[in-house]
Each structure stands twice: as structure tokens, then as C-alpha cells.
């Protein structure tokens, strides 16, 4: 891994529509590797008793370097949004 950035952490207490009442935490991230120019997504945890957490969901989008190199730089922000990497 060459670079990793967590750019947002959000805490939800008893969110509407959640399957179980409680505290949920989501972390949005981006990771860069040598062969993968862009990986982004989020992890969501649920708080169990005694401040233990379990990962409930992970979503990730990946773009290899050879694809990113062919995307015009002014279009890269839109591609990131489509992958779920919007900030």
C-alpha cells in the first residue's frame, strides 16, 4: 500500500430504517497501490455490548492504473463519484 486516507467518519445513533437500534459507525476511505491507482469505499460497524464492534458492511470500488491513465484529468472527479468515492 502506498497511501491510505480516511476522509470521513460518521456516527449514527439509532438511524431510521436500521435493522437493529444502536450505534453505527461508517468510515469512507481511499487507498492507492502501485498497480491499483484508486480504491475507495466505506466500512460500517455496529456497536455490540461492552463497546465491541462488528463490521456490518463494506463497499469498495477499484480502478487499475492502466484505466485511470486513460481518463482525462477533468473527468476523474466524476468517475470517482460513480465509484462512490465522492467527498
KEKE-513846 format. One record per residue (C-alpha): residue number from 1; residue in one letter; x, y, z. Coordinates in pm, 1 decimal. Example, Ala and Ser with C-alpha at 12.3 -4.5 7.8 and 13.67 -1.06 7.14 Angstrom:
2
NODE; 1; A; 1230.0; -450.0; 780.0
NODE; 2; S; 1367.0; -106.0; 714.0
//
This chain:
87
NODE; 1; X; 0.0; 0.0; 0.0
NODE; 2; X; 139.7; 338.5; -95.2
NODE; 3; X; -119.1; 574.3; 54.1
NODE; 4; X; -440.6; 543.2; 251.1
NODE; 5; X; -678.4; 821.1; 350.9
NODE; 6; X; -985.8; 804.7; 571.2
NODE; 7; X; -1169.8; 1120.4; 475.3
NODE; 8; X; -1487.2; 1093.4; 678.0
NODE; 9; X; -1609.1; 908.2; 986.4
NODE; 10; X; -1978.7; 933.6; 1070.4
NODE; 11; X; -2156.4; 807.2; 1382.1
NODE; 12; X; -2526.7; 724.8; 1360.1
NODE; 13; X; -2727.7; 668.1; 1677.5
NODE; 14; X; -3046.4; 469.3; 1614.7
NODE; 15; X; -3072.7; 565.0; 1245.2
NODE; 16; X; -3415.6; 548.6; 1086.8
NODE; 17; X; -3464.3; 227.1; 888.9
NODE; 18; X; -3178.2; 42.3; 1059.9
NODE; 19; X; -3241.4; -328.2; 1114.8
NODE; 20; X; -3146.0; -301.8; 1483.4
NODE; 21; X; -3145.0; 3.1; 1710.9
NODE; 22; X; -2798.9; 107.6; 1823.1
NODE; 23; X; -2483.6; 289.5; 1721.3
NODE; 24; X; -2346.3; 254.0; 1368.4
NODE; 25; X; -2013.1; 396.1; 1252.1
NODE; 26; X; -1915.9; 448.5; 887.8
NODE; 27; X; -1567.2; 530.7; 758.8
NODE; 28; X; -1515.5; 650.0; 399.0
NODE; 29; X; -1168.8; 587.0; 256.7
NODE; 30; X; -938.6; 593.7; -45.7
NODE; 31; X; -633.7; 370.6; -96.7
NODE; 32; X; -363.2; 387.0; -363.5
NODE; 33; X; -141.7; 93.0; -461.4
NODE; 34; X; 127.4; 63.2; -726.8
NODE; 35; X; -90.2; -148.1; -958.8
NODE; 36; X; -428.7; -12.2; -849.2
NODE; 37; X; -444.9; 361.9; -895.2
NODE; 38; X; -761.1; 404.5; -693.3
NODE; 39; X; -960.6; 202.5; -445.0
NODE; 40; X; -1227.8; 369.1; -240.0
NODE; 41; X; -1529.5; 275.7; -39.0
NODE; 42; X; -1660.5; 257.2; 312.0
NODE; 43; X; -1679.8; 27.8; 611.3
NODE; 44; X; -1973.0; 23.3; 851.8
NODE; 45; X; -1953.8; -110.6; 1205.0
NODE; 46; X; -2226.5; -181.8; 1460.0
NODE; 47; X; -2161.7; -144.0; 1831.7
NODE; 48; X; -2222.8; -457.4; 2037.1
NODE; 49; X; -2244.4; -468.7; 2417.5
NODE; 50; X; -1927.5; -379.8; 2611.4
NODE; 51; X; -1803.5; -146.4; 2333.0
NODE; 52; X; -1726.0; -427.4; 2090.4
NODE; 53; X; -1783.2; -366.5; 1720.2
NODE; 54; X; -1864.6; -586.7; 1424.9
NODE; 55; X; -1825.9; -492.1; 1058.2
NODE; 56; X; -2172.2; -497.4; 902.2
NODE; 57; X; -2094.6; -382.2; 553.2
NODE; 58; X; -1809.2; -298.2; 320.5
NODE; 59; X; -1839.8; -141.7; -23.1
NODE; 60; X; -1542.1; -84.3; -247.5
NODE; 61; X; -1467.0; 41.2; -597.4
NODE; 62; X; -1136.4; -26.3; -774.4
NODE; 63; X; -969.2; 128.6; -1079.1
NODE; 64; X; -644.6; -21.9; -1211.4
NODE; 65; X; -368.9; 221.7; -1308.0
NODE; 66; X; -399.6; 146.3; -1681.9
NODE; 67; X; -764.4; 259.1; -1678.0
NODE; 68; X; -704.4; 572.8; -1470.6
NODE; 69; X; -426.4; 675.6; -1711.5
NODE; 70; X; -681.0; 682.3; -1998.5
NODE; 71; X; -931.9; 901.6; -1813.8
NODE; 72; X; -893.7; 1274.6; -1884.7
NODE; 73; X; -798.9; 1450.6; -1562.1
NODE; 74; X; -1102.8; 1680.0; -1573.9
NODE; 75; X; -1330.7; 1370.8; -1585.5
NODE; 76; X; -1165.4; 1187.5; -1294.2
NODE; 77; X; -1380.8; 1357.3; -1025.6
NODE; 78; X; -1698.8; 1233.3; -1199.6
NODE; 79; X; -1555.5; 881.0; -1227.9
NODE; 80; X; -1477.4; 887.7; -855.0
NODE; 81; X; -1837.3; 988.5; -781.8
NODE; 82; X; -1962.0; 697.1; -992.6
NODE; 83; X; -1742.0; 460.7; -789.6
NODE; 84; X; -1876.2; 601.2; -464.7
NODE; 85; X; -1561.4; 798.8; -385.2
NODE; 86; X; -1729.2; 1139.1; -371.1
NODE; 87; X; -1625.1; 1357.4; -81.1
//
